[in-house]
Amino acid sequence: LEGCRKGARRLMVPQDKAQILSSLGVDVLCTANLSEVQEFSPEEFIDRILLRLFRAERVACGFNFHFGKNAAGSVQDLTALCAARGIEAAVVPAVRQGCEPVSSTRIRALIEAGDIPAASALLGRPYGFTLPVSDGDKRGRTLGAPTINQHFPADFLLPRFGVYASFAEVEGKRYPAVTNIGVRPTVRSPYPLAETYLLGFSGDLYGRPVRVSLLRFLRGEQKFSSLNELKAAIARDAESASHIFRQMNS
C-alpha cells in the first residue's frame, strides 16, 4: 500500500514506481486514494485497511513512518496496535550515506538543486522519468537536433531548470542525449517540459513512453539572441553529453 505524502511532489511517475517495485519482487501494488483514508484514526486504518481489506499477517514500515489522521500514529503505535491484533510489524532502520539518513526530503533537495549524481547515488539508480512523447513545434529539426517533448504531471518534482547530459532508452537500447528542462526562453514555451535530443537516433516516438535519465547538469537555461547561437550551444552540449555518457559506460 503506497501513497504520496500530502503536499509532496512525486520523485517518480507511477509507471516507474511500479516497474521498480516489480523488479524487487512485489507482486501486487495498491495505491491509496488519500481522500478516502486520510481521515482514518490510527486504529481505523489498521482495522479497516490492514485487517479487513488485506487480512494482513505481517507488515513493514520505515523507522519514521506515520499514519492516520494528521499523521497521529507513530511507529510505536503501529507496533503496539498490530501486536494487539495478532499482526507482526517489522520496522526498517534508517539507511545512511555519510552522516545523514537517506530520505526522500534529502533527494528532493538535491534534484531541485540540479545535483543529479548525488541524488542518483542516494536512489541507487540513475534519476529520471518515463513519460509519453507529445507533439511539439518541431523547431529542433530546423536546428539539426530533432527532439522529443515530454510534459510533466502537475504533482511531479521538477529538477532545476537547465540543460543536462542524459540518456534515453528506446526498445532496450540506450542513446546519449541532451535534455533541456524548463520553459525554453529563446522560443518561449508557456509551461515547463523536458525536451530531449537523442544522439544517433532516428525514428518516430510520438505517443510512446520513453525513459529519460539525467546524468549531470551542464548549464542553466539561456536566452540566445538568434537561432544560430542556440544551434551552436546545442552542438557544444551534445559533445559534452557524449563524453559523459562514454565515461559512464567505460
Number of C-alpha atoms within 10 A of each C-alpha: 10 10 11 14 9 8 7 13 15 18 22 16 17 13 12 16 14 17 11 12 13 13 10 9 8 11 9 10 12 9 11 13 11 13 7 8 16 16 14 19 17 20 16 15 20 22 18 14 16 18 17 11 10 12 12 15 13 12 14 13 15 13 15 12 15 18 20 18 15 12 14 12 18 16 18 15 15 26 18 14 19 22 12 10 12 12 20 17 19 15 16 12 11 13 13 11 10 7 6 10 13 17 13 15 10 14 21 19 15 19 20 15 14 24 17 24 18 17 23 19 14 21 14 9 11 19 22 21 24 20 21 18 21 14 12 13 10 13 13 17 10 10 15 12 19 18 24 22 23 25 15 18 13 9 14 14 18 21 22 20 21 19 25 27 26 28 28 25 17 16 6 7 8 17 19 25 29 32 30 26 23 21 18 20 12 14 12 9 12 10 10 16 20 25 23 25 24 24 20 8 14 8 6 9 16 15 12 13 17 19 17 27 24 23 25 20 22 17 14 15 17 13 14 14 9 9 15 11 11 16 17 12 14 20 15 11 20 23 17 17 25 19 13 18 20 10 9 9 6 6
